[in-house]
Amino acid sequence: MRANWEAVSAPDIAARAARLAAAARAAGDLVVWVLHAEPGTGTAFDPALGHVRLMDGLLPRDGEPVVTKTSRNAFTTTNLQQLLTAHGVGEVVICGIQTEQCCETTARLAADLGYRVTFVTDATATFPIAHRDAPPGRTHAEILADPATLTTADIIARTEYALAGRFAAIAALDDLAPATAAAISAAEGR
């Protein structure tokens, strides 16, 4: 696990995503899984290192597409739009990692492509961001202690302000996946 996971906004992000997927399945909606890869970089996102996979607890069912993107959004470097068109999808519900990067960028592009977008903020996760002028090479503890570091709460609030009414409707996980869906998700994990 990377050091920044100690400061993630939603340590249980996989369970939250699984709960949303269970609710979508119960409604008969298509569930599409998106992975991020950066081939040849030697980073955690390099598929050659074996880390580009769904998190524990996230299991696609038969017929649920898994696409791998190499850009920030889920459309540009995948066949996602073709999949959605083939299934007659006009609305997308977005969750995942990272709130202000992949999730927000996907929401913006989906809106530009004409989809109705629902952004489930509490089913996204992010990490504190060091100030752009912060010196390189600082430890994770130093970044967290710096008052100029953008907190996860600030990032989440900024994302909601930027998306709401322009690119997406903001929703809460409990509104889309009530407790019954959580029970379904827990049962699927057995």
C-alpha positions as CSV (number, residue, x, y, z in Angstrom):
1,M,0.0,0.0,0.0
2,R,1.3,3.4,-0.9
3,A,2.1,5.9,1.9
4,N,-0.6,8.4,0.9
5,W,-3.3,5.8,1.7
6,E,-3.0,6.8,5.3
7,A,-4.7,10.1,4.4
8,V,-7.3,8.8,1.8
9,S,-10.7,10.5,2.2
10,A,-12.5,7.1,2.0
11,P,-10.5,4.1,3.2
12,D,-13.5,1.9,2.4
13,I,-13.8,3.1,-1.2
14,A,-13.9,-0.5,-2.5
15,A,-16.9,-1.3,-0.3
16,R,-18.6,2.0,-1.4
17,A,-18.1,1.2,-5.0
18,A,-19.3,-2.4,-4.5
19,R,-22.5,-1.1,-2.8
20,L,-23.2,1.3,-5.7
21,A,-22.6,-1.5,-8.2
22,A,-25.0,-3.8,-6.3
23,A,-27.7,-1.1,-6.5
24,A,-27.1,-0.6,-10.2
25,R,-27.3,-4.4,-10.8
26,A,-30.6,-4.5,-8.8
27,A,-32.0,-1.8,-11.0
28,G,-30.9,-3.7,-14.1
29,D,-28.3,-1.1,-15.1
30,L,-25.1,-1.8,-16.9
31,V,-22.0,-1.7,-14.6
32,V,-18.7,-0.8,-16.3
33,W,-15.4,-1.2,-14.5
34,V,-12.6,1.2,-15.4
35,L,-8.9,0.7,-14.6
36,H,-6.1,3.2,-15.0
37,A,-2.7,2.2,-16.6
38,E,0.5,3.9,-17.4
39,P,2.5,1.3,-19.3
40,G,6.2,1.5,-19.3
41,T,6.4,4.0,-16.4
42,G,7.6,1.7,-13.6
43,T,5.0,3.3,-11.3
44,A,2.1,1.7,-9.4
45,F,0.1,2.2,-12.6
46,D,2.5,0.2,-14.8
47,P,0.6,-3.1,-15.7
48,A,3.9,-4.9,-15.8
49,L,4.2,-4.6,-12.0
50,G,0.8,-6.3,-11.5
51,H,-1.0,-3.6,-9.6
52,V,-3.4,-2.5,-12.3
53,R,-6.4,-4.5,-11.2
54,L,-9.7,-4.0,-9.4
55,M,-9.4,-3.5,-5.6
56,D,-10.2,-6.4,-3.3
57,G,-14.0,-6.7,-2.9
58,L,-14.7,-5.5,-6.5
59,L,-15.8,-8.4,-8.7
60,P,-17.3,-7.9,-12.1
61,R,-20.1,-10.2,-13.1
62,D,-20.3,-11.9,-16.4
63,G,-21.1,-9.4,-19.1
64,E,-19.8,-6.4,-17.1
65,P,-17.1,-4.7,-19.2
66,V,-13.7,-3.9,-17.8
67,V,-11.9,-1.2,-19.7
68,T,-8.4,0.1,-19.1
69,K,-7.7,3.8,-19.8
70,T,-4.4,5.5,-20.2
71,S,-5.8,9.1,-19.9
72,R,-7.3,10.8,-17.0
73,N,-10.9,10.4,-18.2
74,A,-12.6,7.0,-19.0
75,F,-13.5,7.9,-22.6
76,T,-10.6,9.2,-24.6
77,T,-8.4,6.0,-24.6
78,T,-11.2,3.4,-24.3
79,N,-14.2,2.1,-26.1
80,L,-16.5,3.3,-23.3
81,Q,-18.7,5.5,-25.4
82,Q,-19.2,2.7,-27.9
83,L,-20.2,0.3,-25.0
84,L,-22.6,2.9,-23.6
85,T,-24.2,3.6,-27.0
86,A,-24.5,-0.2,-27.7
87,H,-26.4,-0.6,-24.4
88,G,-28.6,2.5,-25.0
89,V,-27.2,4.3,-21.9
90,G,-28.0,8.0,-21.6
91,E,-27.0,8.5,-18.0
92,V,-23.8,7.7,-16.2
93,V,-23.2,7.4,-12.5
94,I,-19.6,8.0,-11.4
95,C,-17.7,6.7,-8.5
96,G,-14.0,5.7,-7.8
97,I,-10.6,7.1,-7.4
98,Q,-9.5,10.0,-7.6
99,T,-12.3,12.5,-7.0
100,E,-10.7,15.6,-8.7
101,Q,-8.8,13.7,-11.3
102,C,-10.2,10.7,-13.1
103,C,-13.7,10.9,-11.6
104,E,-14.2,14.7,-12.2
105,T,-12.6,14.6,-15.6
106,T,-14.8,11.7,-16.7
107,A,-17.9,13.6,-15.4
108,R,-16.9,16.7,-17.4
109,L,-16.3,14.7,-20.6
110,A,-19.5,12.6,-20.2
111,A,-21.5,15.8,-19.9
112,D,-19.8,17.2,-23.0
113,L,-20.8,14.0,-24.8
114,G,-24.4,14.5,-23.9
115,Y,-24.8,12.1,-21.0
116,R,-26.8,13.0,-17.9
117,V,-24.2,12.6,-15.2
118,T,-24.6,11.8,-11.5
119,F,-21.5,12.2,-9.4
120,V,-21.6,10.2,-6.2
121,T,-19.0,12.2,-4.2
122,D,-19.0,10.0,-1.1
123,A,-18.3,7.0,-3.4
124,T,-15.1,8.7,-4.6
125,A,-11.8,8.9,-2.9
126,T,-8.9,11.4,-3.0
127,F,-5.7,12.4,-1.2
128,P,-4.3,15.6,0.2
129,I,-2.5,17.7,-2.5
130,A,0.8,19.5,-1.7
131,H,0.9,23.1,-2.7
132,R,2.3,23.7,-6.2
133,D,5.3,25.6,-4.8
134,A,6.1,23.0,-2.1
135,P,9.7,21.8,-2.3
136,P,10.1,18.3,-3.8
137,G,11.2,15.3,-1.9
138,R,9.2,16.0,1.3
139,T,8.0,13.1,3.3
140,H,4.3,12.3,3.4
141,A,4.1,13.5,7.0
142,E,5.7,16.9,6.0
143,I,3.1,17.3,3.2
144,L,0.3,16.5,5.6
145,A,1.7,19.0,8.2
146,D,2.0,21.8,5.7
147,P,-0.9,24.3,6.1
148,A,-0.7,25.0,2.4
149,T,-1.6,21.4,1.6
150,L,-5.1,21.1,0.1
151,T,-7.1,18.8,2.4
152,T,-9.4,16.1,1.1
153,A,-12.4,18.0,2.4
154,D,-11.3,21.1,0.4
155,I,-10.8,19.0,-2.7
156,I,-14.2,17.3,-2.4
157,A,-15.9,20.6,-1.8
158,R,-14.2,22.2,-4.8
159,T,-15.1,19.3,-7.0
160,E,-18.8,19.5,-6.0
161,Y,-18.8,23.3,-6.6
162,A,-17.2,22.8,-10.1
163,L,-19.5,20.0,-11.2
164,A,-22.9,20.9,-9.7
165,G,-25.3,22.5,-12.1
166,R,-22.8,22.5,-14.9
167,F,-21.6,19.0,-15.5
168,A,-23.3,16.7,-13.0
169,A,-25.9,16.2,-10.4
170,I,-24.3,15.6,-7.0
171,A,-25.7,12.6,-5.2
172,A,-25.0,10.7,-1.9
173,L,-24.4,7.0,-1.8
174,D,-27.2,6.5,0.6
175,D,-29.6,8.1,-1.8
176,L,-28.7,5.7,-4.7
177,A,-27.8,2.6,-2.7
178,P,-29.9,2.4,0.4
179,A,-29.2,-0.1,3.2
180,T,-30.8,-2.9,1.3
181,A,-28.2,-2.5,-1.5
182,A,-25.5,-2.7,1.2
183,A,-26.9,-6.0,2.4
184,I,-26.8,-7.3,-1.2
185,S,-23.2,-6.2,-1.6
186,A,-22.3,-7.9,1.7
187,A,-24.0,-11.1,0.6
188,E,-22.1,-11.0,-2.7
189,G,-18.8,-10.9,-0.9
190,R,-19.4,-14.3,0.8
